[in-house]
Amino acid sequence: MFDRGIEIKTPAQIESMREAGLVVASTLELLRTTVQAGMTTAELNALAHDHIRAQGATSNFLGYGAHSASGVGGFAGVICTSVNDEVVHGIPGTRTLHDGDIISIDCGAIIDGWHGDAAITVAIGDVPDEVTELMRVTEQSLWDGIAAARLGGRVSDISHAVESSVRAQGDYGIVEGFTGHGIGSAMHQPPNVPNVGRPGRGAKLVKGLALAVEPMITLATPNTRTLADDWTVVTTDGSWAAHYEHTFTLTDSGAWVLTAIDGGKARLEALGVPYGGH
């Protein structure tokens, strides 16, 4: 069912999204524990491809969109691999990872026509303290955003919580040109979920709505540009960026993070927020 373009899922459909979300979660965990200096981003992509297929799922990234104005092809990987100053949409390829790099890995999967989407940022070896803190702040803002969601609330309650979390922890750039989104029978659906904003605005948060929340935070400028490959988004000043994402829904009991292995239970309860999964 759609309400003004927003897809409202049945409980059974949410269960299918949970299955897809678990494939995404296990894929990201595999990559997080495997990635190391000397690997190429293409090798990570191959691991993800095989794992997604072995779980009986398909990729929602591979071939996604005719992104360029010329309509040429779609995305060439099952994951996005964005390194250092690359914010989002990095294409897997020959790039070799080195000690001291960070890599943001965005992954999606489909089960029975229903989508999951999540992202993590991983340090390769030792990175500067300010980069470690950037990653922590970004991930914390994701969870603070989800924790702010309540049935009957509004989408911008999430946006405001993400922004407030980041602003309270330092002087960081919050990328505004790319946002979270609705998700369900397609990977990207209304409504958009910005990472800044005043509370109490936007679509109402109701049962059956699923959202992907994904803050992208930088060490300096929030301004970005897209490279000649027509996909990879980088910061305009070369400052490094982190990106975290989860897909979640709301039940009568609370928030249920469909792309977290434990449903988000540990992180939500640590924030004093009721857990809505099972």
C-alpha positions as CSV (number, residue, x, y, z in Angstrom):
1,M,0.0,0.0,0.0
2,F,1.2,3.5,-0.8
3,D,0.3,6.7,1.0
4,R,1.2,9.7,-1.1
5,G,4.0,7.8,-2.7
6,I,5.3,6.3,0.6
7,E,5.2,2.5,0.7
8,I,3.6,0.9,3.8
9,K,4.6,-2.7,4.3
10,T,2.6,-5.6,5.8
11,P,4.2,-7.5,8.7
12,A,5.0,-10.3,6.3
13,Q,6.8,-8.0,3.9
14,I,8.8,-6.5,6.8
15,E,9.9,-10.1,7.7
16,S,11.2,-10.5,4.1
17,M,13.0,-7.2,4.5
18,R,14.6,-8.6,7.7
19,E,15.8,-11.6,5.7
20,A,17.4,-9.3,3.2
21,G,18.8,-7.2,6.0
22,L,20.5,-10.2,7.6
23,V,22.2,-11.0,4.3
24,V,23.5,-7.4,4.2
25,A,24.6,-7.6,7.8
26,S,26.5,-10.9,7.4
27,T,28.1,-9.6,4.2
28,L,29.3,-6.4,5.9
29,E,30.6,-8.4,8.8
30,L,32.5,-10.7,6.5
31,L,34.1,-7.7,4.8
32,R,34.8,-5.9,8.0
33,T,36.8,-8.9,9.4
34,T,38.5,-9.7,6.1
35,V,39.6,-6.4,4.7
36,Q,43.3,-5.6,5.1
37,A,46.2,-3.8,3.6
38,G,47.2,-5.2,0.2
39,M,43.7,-6.1,-0.9
40,T,42.0,-4.4,-3.8
41,T,38.5,-3.1,-3.7
42,A,37.7,-5.6,-6.5
43,E,38.7,-8.4,-4.2
44,L,36.2,-7.1,-1.6
45,N,33.5,-6.9,-4.2
46,A,34.1,-10.5,-5.3
47,L,33.8,-11.7,-1.7
48,A,30.6,-9.8,-1.3
49,H,29.2,-11.1,-4.6
50,D,29.8,-14.7,-3.7
51,H,28.4,-14.3,-0.2
52,I,25.2,-12.6,-1.3
53,R,24.6,-15.3,-3.9
54,A,25.4,-18.1,-1.4
55,Q,22.7,-16.7,0.9
56,G,20.1,-17.0,-1.8
57,A,19.9,-13.2,-2.4
58,T,20.6,-10.9,-5.3
59,S,22.4,-7.6,-5.3
60,N,20.4,-4.4,-5.6
61,F,23.6,-2.4,-6.4
62,L,24.9,-4.3,-9.4
63,G,23.6,-2.6,-12.5
64,Y,21.7,0.0,-10.5
65,G,20.5,2.9,-12.5
66,A,21.5,4.6,-15.7
67,H,23.3,7.2,-13.6
68,S,25.0,9.3,-16.2
69,A,23.2,11.8,-18.4
70,S,24.1,9.7,-21.4
71,G,22.3,6.7,-20.0
72,V,25.4,4.5,-20.0
73,G,25.1,1.4,-18.0
74,G,24.6,1.0,-14.3
75,F,26.7,0.5,-11.2
76,A,29.5,-2.0,-11.7
77,G,29.7,-3.6,-8.2
78,V,27.6,-5.3,-5.5
79,I,29.2,-2.9,-3.0
80,C,30.3,0.7,-3.0
81,T,33.9,1.0,-1.8
82,S,34.7,4.6,-0.9
83,V,38.3,5.3,0.4
84,N,39.5,8.2,2.5
85,D,38.1,11.4,0.9
86,E,35.6,9.4,-1.2
87,V,32.3,10.0,0.5
88,V,30.0,7.5,-1.3
89,H,29.5,5.5,-4.5
90,G,33.1,4.5,-5.0
91,I,33.4,1.8,-7.7
92,P,35.2,-1.4,-6.8
93,G,38.3,-1.9,-9.0
94,T,42.1,-2.1,-9.0
95,R,42.7,0.3,-6.1
96,T,44.9,-1.3,-3.5
97,L,44.2,-0.6,0.2
98,H,47.1,0.5,2.4
99,D,47.7,0.7,6.1
100,G,46.2,4.0,7.4
101,D,43.4,4.1,4.9
102,I,39.7,4.0,5.8
103,I,37.1,2.5,3.6
104,S,33.3,3.0,3.6
105,I,31.5,-0.1,2.4
106,D,27.9,0.2,1.3
107,C,26.0,-3.0,0.6
108,G,22.5,-4.1,-0.4
109,A,20.6,-7.3,-1.0
110,I,17.2,-8.5,-2.2
111,I,15.1,-11.4,-0.9
112,D,11.8,-12.2,-2.6
113,G,11.7,-8.7,-4.0
114,W,12.3,-6.9,-0.7
115,H,15.4,-4.8,-0.1
116,G,18.0,-4.2,2.6
117,D,20.7,-1.5,2.6
118,A,23.5,-0.7,5.1
119,A,27.0,0.7,5.3
120,I,30.0,0.7,7.6
121,T,33.4,2.4,7.6
122,V,36.5,0.3,8.5
123,A,40.0,1.4,9.4
124,I,42.9,-0.4,7.6
125,G,45.6,-0.8,10.3
126,D,46.4,2.2,12.3
127,V,44.8,5.5,11.5
128,P,45.1,8.9,13.2
129,D,43.1,9.5,16.3
130,E,41.0,12.2,14.6
131,V,39.9,9.7,12.0
132,T,39.0,7.1,14.6
133,E,36.9,9.7,16.3
134,L,35.3,10.7,13.0
135,M,34.2,7.1,12.5
136,R,32.8,6.9,16.1
137,V,30.9,10.2,15.8
138,T,29.4,9.2,12.5
139,E,28.2,5.8,13.8
140,Q,26.9,7.4,17.0
141,S,24.9,9.9,15.0
142,L,23.3,7.1,13.1
143,W,22.1,5.4,16.2
144,D,21.0,8.6,17.8
145,G,18.9,9.3,14.7
146,I,17.2,5.9,14.9
147,A,16.7,6.3,18.6
148,A,14.8,9.5,18.0
149,A,12.2,7.8,15.8
150,R,8.8,7.2,17.4
151,L,5.4,6.1,16.0
152,G,3.5,9.3,15.3
153,G,6.6,11.3,15.0
154,R,8.1,12.8,11.8
155,V,11.0,12.0,9.6
156,S,12.8,15.2,10.5
157,D,12.9,14.1,14.1
158,I,15.6,11.6,12.8
159,S,17.3,14.3,10.8
160,H,17.5,16.7,13.8
161,A,18.8,13.9,16.1
162,V,21.6,13.1,13.6
163,E,22.6,16.7,13.2
164,S,22.4,17.4,17.0
165,S,24.6,14.3,17.7
166,V,27.3,15.4,15.3
167,R,27.3,19.1,16.4
168,A,27.6,18.1,20.0
169,Q,30.7,16.2,19.4
170,G,32.9,18.5,17.4
171,D,33.3,20.7,14.3
172,Y,32.5,18.3,11.5
173,G,31.1,18.6,8.0
174,I,27.6,17.1,7.5
175,V,27.1,16.2,3.9
176,E,23.6,17.5,2.9
177,G,23.6,16.6,-0.8
178,F,23.0,12.9,-0.1
179,T,20.4,11.6,2.2
180,G,18.8,8.5,3.7
181,H,15.6,7.2,2.1
182,G,12.6,5.1,2.2
183,I,13.1,1.4,1.2
184,G,11.0,-1.6,0.5
185,S,10.1,-3.1,-2.9
186,A,12.8,-0.8,-4.3
187,M,16.0,0.3,-2.7
188,H,15.3,4.0,-3.0
189,Q,11.8,5.3,-2.3
190,P,10.2,8.3,-0.7
191,P,10.6,9.9,1.8
192,N,14.1,11.3,1.8
193,V,15.8,11.3,5.3
194,P,18.1,14.3,5.5
195,N,20.9,14.4,8.0
196,V,20.1,17.9,9.1
197,G,16.8,19.7,9.9
198,R,14.3,20.9,12.5
199,P,12.2,18.3,14.2
200,G,8.5,17.8,13.6
201,R,8.5,18.0,9.8
202,G,8.1,15.6,6.9
203,A,6.3,12.3,6.6
204,K,4.7,10.7,9.6
205,L,6.4,7.7,11.2
206,V,3.9,4.8,11.1
207,K,4.0,1.1,11.3
208,G,5.0,-0.5,8.0
209,L,7.3,2.4,7.0
210,A,10.9,1.3,6.5
211,L,13.7,3.9,6.3
212,A,17.5,3.8,5.6
213,V,19.3,6.4,7.7
214,E,22.8,7.2,6.5
215,P,24.9,10.0,7.9
216,M,28.0,11.0,5.8
217,I,30.3,13.1,8.0
218,T,33.7,14.7,7.1
219,L,36.6,16.1,8.9
220,A,36.3,19.5,7.3
221,T,34.1,20.7,4.4
222,P,30.7,19.1,3.7
223,N,30.9,20.1,0.1
224,T,31.3,17.4,-2.5
225,R,31.9,16.8,-6.2
226,T,31.4,13.8,-8.4
227,L,34.4,12.4,-10.3
228,A,34.6,11.7,-14.0
229,D,33.4,8.1,-13.5
230,D,30.0,9.7,-12.8
231,W,29.6,7.8,-9.6
232,T,32.4,8.4,-7.0
233,V,31.6,11.4,-4.7
234,V,34.6,13.1,-3.0
235,T,35.0,16.0,-0.7
236,T,36.1,19.2,-2.5
237,D,39.0,19.9,-0.1
238,G,40.3,16.3,0.2
239,S,39.2,15.9,3.8
240,W,38.3,12.3,4.8
241,A,34.8,11.1,5.3
242,A,32.9,8.3,7.2
243,H,29.6,6.8,6.2
244,Y,27.3,4.5,8.3
245,E,23.8,3.3,7.4
246,H,21.1,1.0,8.6
247,T,17.6,0.1,7.5
248,F,15.0,0.1,10.2
249,T,11.3,0.1,10.9
250,L,9.1,0.8,13.9
251,T,6.8,-1.6,15.7
252,D,4.4,-1.1,18.6
253,S,7.3,-2.0,20.9
254,G,10.0,0.3,19.4
255,A,12.7,0.4,16.7
256,W,13.8,-2.7,14.8
257,V,17.0,-2.4,12.8
258,L,16.6,-4.8,10.0
259,T,20.2,-4.7,8.9
260,A,21.8,-5.3,12.3
261,I,22.5,-8.9,13.2
262,D,20.9,-8.4,16.7
263,G,18.2,-6.1,15.3
264,G,19.9,-3.2,17.0
265,K,18.9,-4.4,20.5
266,A,22.2,-3.7,22.2
267,R,22.8,-0.2,20.8
268,L,19.2,0.9,21.3
269,E,18.9,-0.4,24.9
270,A,22.3,1.3,25.7
271,L,20.6,4.5,24.6
272,G,17.6,3.8,26.8
273,V,15.3,3.2,23.8
274,P,12.8,0.3,23.6
275,Y,13.7,-2.5,21.1
276,G,11.0,-3.4,18.7
277,G,12.3,-6.6,17.1
278,H,12.0,-10.2,17.8
